[in-house]
Amino acid sequence: MKKQRNGTVEVDAAALNRVLAGLVAMRDGNFRRRLTVSGDGVMTEIAAVFNEVADRNLHLTGELARVRRVVGREGKLTERLETGACEGSWAAAIDASNELVDDLARPVSEVGRVLSAVADGDLEQRMELR
């Protein structure tokens, strides 16, 4: 990309094709695709921001998979997604996912508490349902 004397910018078609290929990969769920960051200028900034967006998507999908495994398979109902470097809507998505895990874990914990009490002979326990 070269800036002309009159203020216009000449764009390298190959660089734009690489950006487009990266965007298509991201749209299709491939968050491991990266653009090369070298030199300076607008294309370098675009590549750096693209890579950051891909990293945040990769972080979010990794956290969802990790918490699904830990909560769903290992039964650790207190596990939650880590926010990491995410902010804005990324952090809101993580918060919403954590709230969903809370909402699902609460009745399971309540059932476990009541069943444990019944096993100990305490038939007076009630479940808190909200």
C-alpha positions as CSV (number, residue, x, y, z in Angstrom):
1,M,0.0,0.0,0.0
2,K,1.5,3.3,-1.1
3,K,0.4,6.8,-0.3
4,Q,0.4,9.1,-3.4
5,R,1.3,12.8,-3.3
6,N,-2.3,13.7,-3.8
7,G,-3.3,11.9,-0.6
8,T,-4.8,8.8,-2.3
9,V,-3.7,5.4,-1.4
10,E,-2.6,2.7,-3.9
11,V,-3.6,-0.7,-2.6
12,D,-1.7,-3.9,-3.3
13,A,-4.3,-6.3,-4.7
14,A,-2.4,-9.3,-3.3
15,A,-2.5,-7.8,0.2
16,L,-6.3,-7.3,-0.1
17,N,-6.7,-10.9,-1.4
18,R,-4.8,-12.1,1.7
19,V,-7.1,-10.0,4.0
20,L,-10.2,-11.3,2.1
21,A,-9.0,-14.9,2.5
22,G,-8.4,-14.4,6.2
23,L,-11.9,-12.9,6.6
24,V,-13.5,-15.8,4.7
25,A,-11.6,-18.3,6.9
26,M,-12.8,-16.4,10.0
27,R,-16.4,-16.3,8.8
28,D,-16.2,-20.1,8.2
29,G,-15.0,-20.7,11.8
30,N,-11.2,-20.9,11.3
31,F,-9.8,-18.7,14.0
32,R,-6.3,-20.1,13.6
33,R,-5.7,-18.2,10.3
34,R,-3.3,-15.3,10.8
35,L,-2.2,-12.4,8.6
36,T,1.5,-11.5,8.5
37,V,2.3,-8.3,10.4
38,S,5.4,-6.6,8.9
39,G,6.6,-3.1,8.4
40,D,4.3,-0.2,9.1
41,G,1.3,1.4,7.6
42,V,-2.4,0.7,7.3
43,M,-2.1,-2.9,6.0
44,T,0.1,-3.8,9.0
45,E,-2.5,-2.3,11.4
46,I,-5.3,-4.2,9.6
47,A,-3.3,-7.4,9.9
48,A,-2.6,-6.8,13.6
49,V,-6.3,-6.1,14.4
50,F,-7.4,-9.1,12.4
51,N,-5.1,-11.3,14.4
52,E,-6.4,-9.9,17.7
53,V,-10.0,-10.6,16.6
54,A,-9.0,-14.1,15.7
55,D,-7.2,-14.5,19.1
56,R,-10.3,-13.4,21.0
57,N,-12.5,-15.8,19.0
58,L,-10.1,-18.6,19.7
59,H,-10.0,-17.7,23.4
60,L,-13.8,-17.7,23.6
61,T,-14.3,-21.0,21.8
62,G,-11.5,-22.6,23.9
63,E,-13.1,-21.4,27.1
64,L,-16.5,-22.7,26.1
65,A,-15.0,-26.1,25.2
66,R,-13.0,-26.2,28.5
67,V,-15.9,-25.3,30.7
68,R,-18.2,-27.7,28.9
69,R,-15.7,-30.5,29.6
70,V,-15.0,-29.6,33.2
71,V,-18.7,-28.9,34.1
72,G,-20.4,-31.4,31.9
73,R,-18.0,-34.4,32.1
74,E,-16.0,-33.9,35.3
75,G,-19.0,-32.5,37.2
76,K,-17.2,-29.5,38.7
77,L,-20.2,-27.2,38.9
78,T,-18.1,-24.2,40.1
79,E,-16.0,-23.9,37.0
80,R,-16.5,-20.7,34.9
81,L,-15.1,-19.2,31.7
82,E,-12.1,-16.9,32.1
83,T,-12.5,-13.4,30.6
84,G,-8.8,-13.0,29.6
85,A,-8.1,-9.9,27.5
86,C,-11.7,-9.7,26.3
87,E,-13.8,-6.6,26.7
88,G,-17.0,-5.2,25.4
89,S,-19.3,-7.7,23.7
90,W,-16.6,-10.4,24.1
91,A,-16.7,-10.1,27.9
92,A,-20.5,-9.8,27.8
93,A,-20.7,-13.2,25.9
94,I,-18.4,-14.7,28.5
95,D,-20.5,-13.3,31.3
96,A,-23.7,-14.6,29.7
97,S,-22.2,-18.0,29.4
98,N,-21.1,-18.0,33.0
99,E,-24.6,-17.0,34.0
100,L,-26.0,-19.8,32.0
101,V,-23.7,-22.3,33.8
102,D,-24.9,-20.8,37.1
103,D,-28.5,-21.2,36.1
104,L,-28.0,-24.8,35.2
105,A,-25.7,-25.7,38.1
106,R,-28.0,-24.2,40.8
107,P,-30.8,-26.8,40.5
108,V,-28.3,-29.7,40.1
109,S,-26.6,-28.6,43.4
110,E,-29.9,-28.2,45.1
111,V,-31.0,-31.8,44.1
112,G,-27.6,-33.1,45.3
113,R,-28.0,-31.4,48.7
114,V,-31.6,-32.7,49.2
115,L,-30.6,-36.3,48.1
116,S,-27.7,-36.2,50.4
117,A,-30.0,-35.2,53.3
118,V,-32.5,-37.9,52.4
119,A,-29.6,-40.5,52.3
120,D,-28.8,-39.3,55.9
121,G,-32.4,-39.9,56.9
122,D,-33.4,-36.2,56.9
123,L,-36.8,-36.1,55.1
124,E,-37.5,-32.5,56.1
125,Q,-35.3,-30.9,53.4
126,R,-36.9,-28.9,50.7
127,M,-35.6,-27.7,47.3
128,E,-35.3,-24.1,46.5
129,L,-36.7,-23.6,43.1
130,R,-36.6,-20.1,41.4
